[in-house]
Amino acid sequence: MTTDCALDWKQTLAELGPAFAERAAAYDSSDGFIAENYAEMRQAKLFSALVPEELGGGGLSYSEMCALIRGLGRCCGSTALTFSMHQHLLAAALWNYRHGKPGEKLLRAVAGGQKILVSTGATDWLTSNGTLERCESGYRFSARKVFASGCLAGDLLITSGQYDDPAAGRQVLHFPVSLAAEGVRIDRVWETMGMRGTGSHTVILDHVFIPEETIALRRPCGKYHPVWNVILTVALPLICAAYVGVAEAAAEKARAGAARKGDGGVTAILIGEMENELATAQIALESMIANVNDLDVEPGIEHANRSLIRKTIVTEAITRTAEKALEATGGSGYFRASGLERILRDAHAAQFHPMQPKKQQLFTGRFVLGLDPAAS
């Protein structure tokens, strides 16, 4: 699966992708986690593909990782999206490592043991959720973390919670937690309209011990912190890449269906509309990736805002692409056997990743007006 020097991601995708595409419908219909896909990706060392070679990884660039995720999205949306959640955490650690900040330890852990990272960032915005209580040598943490994609196969939960510091006031502390730690359990509640194979269940943490030395960041609760400039800038293109792959899969099915019909009238117009929407999504994604400059960037709030704007453009165009694909295909696309209705359901999940359009527009508008963009 690998070359002598770095991971050959195109070859690996060509080898794994067809089987992922074949399994996608079964995972969707059963609400099952894409466990077999993840096992094969782990064997192929895809989880450490973004880690630099000097730290034992595959040495892929950030833009190559986006392309890999996009390719996976064309095969199985759930696999691509779950994988992107791991990779966006790794990308933030890699940015830290390249800019003289802590990150090497996590990168080495992923490369050394193919550790799988699970994010709780979907609902851990400015205030986070869950409470930390001081104890000897650390804290006891209790929380209910939703949308934990890949948690059934995960090793480390990258999360945060509130701590009422006697001196500094209420803070949000960021830290990793082993998913095998005492007091951690998974509530299997992920029964959804789409992206069913992601296994984005809820993780319950009941007085889990958090050692003091594992605290990676402390920030004021409820206030925008520069760490979000990094997270929003590097995370959103990876996530959106999965959905652009989904949209490309929808378009491919629509083209094939339209060609069989041989209708050069209304169907051709619908295909033309679909192609415009798809191009919009692709161009916006490419702009998001360029904004990251292969992690050679010092993200400011302008980078985060640029990424958020494009996320809205991408996700709205993705949904419209899938809808036009269904319309162009006609009644046959409405059958589950076509695979198109599943792709459309998967595409609709894109809107729920931070930030949703109205929240993004409020953030952007306040930023442009010179106001605190995160205040409501």
Secondary structure, 3 states (H helix, E strand, C coil): CECCCCECHHHHHHHHHHHHHHHHHHHHHHCCCCHHHHHHHHHCCCCCCCCCHHHCCCCCCHHHHHHHHHHHHHHCHHHHHHHHHHHHHHHHHHHHHHCCCCCHHHHHHHHHHCCCEEECCCCCCCCCCCEEEEECCEEEEEEEEEEECCCCCCCEEEEEEEEEECCCEEEEEEEEEECCCCCEEEECCCCCCCCHHHCCEEEEEEEEEEEHHHCCEEEECCCCCCHHHHHHHHHHHHHHHHHHHHHHHHHHHHHHHHHHHCCCCHHHHHHHHHHHHHHHHHHHHHHHHHHHHHHCCCCCHHHHHHHHHHHHHHHHHHHHHHHHHHHHHHHHHHCHHHCHHHHHHHHHHHHHCCCCHHHHHHHHHHHHCCCCCCCC
